[in-house]
Amino acid sequence: MKKSAVLVIVGLLAVVLFLQYLQRRNPVQQNPAPMAGRPVDTAPGGVPLPAEAATAYAAQPTQETRPTAPMQAPARSVFAAPAVKAGPGPLPTIPAEFAKASICPSGKSLNDILSSHGKVWGGNSVFQQNTFTTDENNAIYGLLAQFFSCNAVAYGDLKMCNFLPGEMYKKQKYFDSPNYQCVAPANRVLFYAYAAGRYSDESVCQKFLAGDSVSGARVPPEFCREVAKGFSYICEVAPAGDRSRCREAFPADKRSCRTQECVENNSLYQALKDNNISGCPDKYMTECSVFSTRSSSVCSLILDKVGALYCQTLLTHENSVTPEMAKKREEAQKKEQQKIMEEVNKNARKALGKE
């Protein structure tokens, strides 16, 4: 979530509502435990769904009119998400058959695209001549961000976005990075689903409200448990003077909105609460669809677009290569490989105590 006026409001509300919660804690009845998700054998796209993964997508009974049926359980990931954000060099590859399969006529796979980052394409490409332009890089980053955001929602794991770089340049802000392009829509959809009673993992609330822009920020867990009762509830218990701003930040009703962003956020909230994908704003349609279906086919459609764009762009550049440019690229590749080998040998000697 970007550092903005809305984030400030949310931060203030967290403190105020937390204090209010502590003051009225004794007379307030404790929330019932979330209902366990219903075991589901398969998603609509034929993706196996384990029964033990059902908890995160359970419905939560609250004081607002809430969904009566739990969402399907998240699919079990067929590949592990990286623990940390990728850097400017080659991106982590995926040890799964779909990532090794060809996604364009030239035979390139998703892993080929990921491993060539920083060499042939990407903001920090090693070879300056005949590499992708800034616009071409941004287009590929955008599709990859959409693909991994789709997987982040499907598997309920925002670390899926760590396949993409967070900060490629020293002066670049995180909010301009491909990693943020991936995290932002996935986190918003999961947070809104959490508030709508369709998702029970509290961590998405913590991350959304604290935001990556606030170093060391913490949201009281009591506040997130209150948010789970719904946007209507959380704004009703806010101080009277803050309710208008609260409804703008947490729009349970579009009549409370004064901006287009608020209207879109309300549409997203209602679509997730009612499981009505047609009401989801276009910019979140991928995440809404995969949340509802848990089908990897939603993400596969994006992967086809990644392959088509990357391979066509690469072919265009390869056809424009002159013999002189090809020779310079080959020399640059040899130098880079030599540099890598020297570093590997140095580390090996050090490990053996010979240096």
C-alpha positions, 0 to 999 in steps of 0.5 A, spaced: 500 500 500 503 506 497 504 511 503 499 516 502 493 520 505 489 513 506 495 510 509 495 515 514 488 515 516 488 507 516 494 508 521 491 513 526 484 509 525 489 503 528 491 506 534 484 509 535 480 503 534 485 499 538 485 503 544 477 503 544 477 496 543 481 495 550 477 500 553 470 496 551 474 489 551 471 486 558 463 487 556 464 485 548 463 478 547 469 474 544 469 473 536 467 465 535 472 462 531 472 462 524 469 456 520 473 451 517 473 451 510 469 445 506 474 440 503 474 440 496 476 435 491 478 439 485 477 446 483 473 448 476 480 448 472 481 441 475 487 443 480 487 438 486 486 442 492 488 439 499 483 438 505 488 441 510 489 447 506 482 449 507 483 453 513 485 460 510 479 460 505 474 459 511 468 464 512 468 468 518 461 470 521 460 477 523 455 483 525 455 485 518 451 481 513 456 475 511 457 470 506 454 463 508 459 459 505 466 458 505 470 459 499 474 453 496 481 452 499 487 455 496 491 450 491 497 447 494 503 450 490 507 446 485 513 450 486 516 454 492 516 462 493 523 465 494 524 467 501 527 474 499 526 479 493 530 478 486 535 482 484 538 485 478 541 479 475 538 472 473 531 471 476 529 465 480 527 459 475 521 454 477 523 447 478 516 445 475 514 442 468 510 448 466 516 453 467 520 448 462 515 448 457 515 452 450 511 458 451 512 461 444 514 458 437 522 459 438 521 454 444 523 459 449 520 457 456 518 461 462 525 459 465 529 461 459 525 468 460 527 468 467 534 466 467 536 471 461 534 477 466 539 482 466 543 479 460 538 480 454 532 484 458 531 487 464 533 494 467 540 492 468 542 488 462 549 486 462 549 487 454 547 495 453 547 494 445 541 491 442 538 489 448 530 491 450 528 498 450 525 501 457 518 500 454 519 493 452 522 491 459 516 495 462 511 491 458 514 484 460 515 486 467 508 488 467 505 481 465 510 477 469 507 481 475 500 479 473 502 472 472 506 472 479 500 476 482 495 471 480 499 465 483 500 469 489 492 469 490 491 462 488 496 459 493 495 465 498 502 466 498 505 474 497 512 471 497 510 469 490 512 476 488 519 475 490 520 472 483 521 479 481 526 484 483 524 489 488 529 495 487 533 494 481 537 501 481 540 505 487 535 511 486 529 507 485 523 507 489 520 500 491 513 502 489 516 503 482 519 496 482 516 490 478 515 486 485 510 492 488 506 491 481 505 484 483 504 485 491 499 491 491 493 487 487 494 481 490 495 484 497 489 488 496 484 482 493 486 478 499 485 483 504 478 485 502 477 478 501 479 477 509 474 483 511 469 480 507 469 474 510 472 470 505 479 469 507 482 468 514 489 469 514 490 475 518 497 476 515 494 479 509 491 485 514 497 486 517 501 487 511 496 491 507 495 496 513 502 497 515 505 497 508 512 497 505 513 504 506 513 504 513 519 501 516 518 497 522 510 499 522 506 494 526 498 494 526 495 491 533 492 484 532 486 486 535 485 491 530 485 486 524 481 481 528 476 487 528 476 488 521 474 481 520 467 483 522 467 487 515 468 495 513 461 497 515 462 494 522 469 497 523 467 504 521 461 504 525 465 503 532 470 509 529 470 516 533 464 520 530 469 525 527 473 520 523 467 515 520 467 519 514 474 518 512 473 511 515 468 510 510 472 513 504 478 508 506 474 502 508 468 503 503 462 498 505 457 502 501 459 506 494 454 512 497 460 514 502 465 515 496 467 521 494 473 519 489 473 514 483 478 510 487 473 509 493 468 507 488 472 501 485 474 499 492 467 498 494 466 494 487 472 490 489 469 489 496 462 487 494 464 482 488 469 478 493 463 478 499 458 476 494 463 472 490 460 476 484 466 476 479 462 480 474 462 486 479 470 486 480 474 492 477 478 490 471 484 492 474 483 486 479 479 481 475 485 476 474 486 476 482 478 476 483 478 470 478 483 466 481 481 467 488 474 465 486 476 459 482 483 457 484 484 454 477 491 455 475 488 456 468 487 463 469 495 464 470 496 460 464 493 465 460 497 470 462 503 466 461 501 465 454 502 473 453 508 473 456 511 468 451 508 471 445 511 478 447 518 476 449 519 472 443 517 477 438 521 482 441 527 478 442 526 476 434 525 483 432 532 485 436 536 478 433 534 480 426 537 487 427 543 485 429 550 486 425 556 482 425 560 487 429 554 488 434 554 480 435 562 480 436 561 485 441 556 481 445 560 475 444 566 478 447 562 481 453 559 474 454 565 471 455 568 477 460 562 476 464 563 468 464 570 469 466 568 474 472 563 469 474 568 463 474 574 467 478 569 469 483 567 461 484 574 459 484 576 465 489 570 462 494 572 455 493 579 456 495 577 460 501 572 455 503 578 450 503 583 454 507 588 456 501 587 463 501 
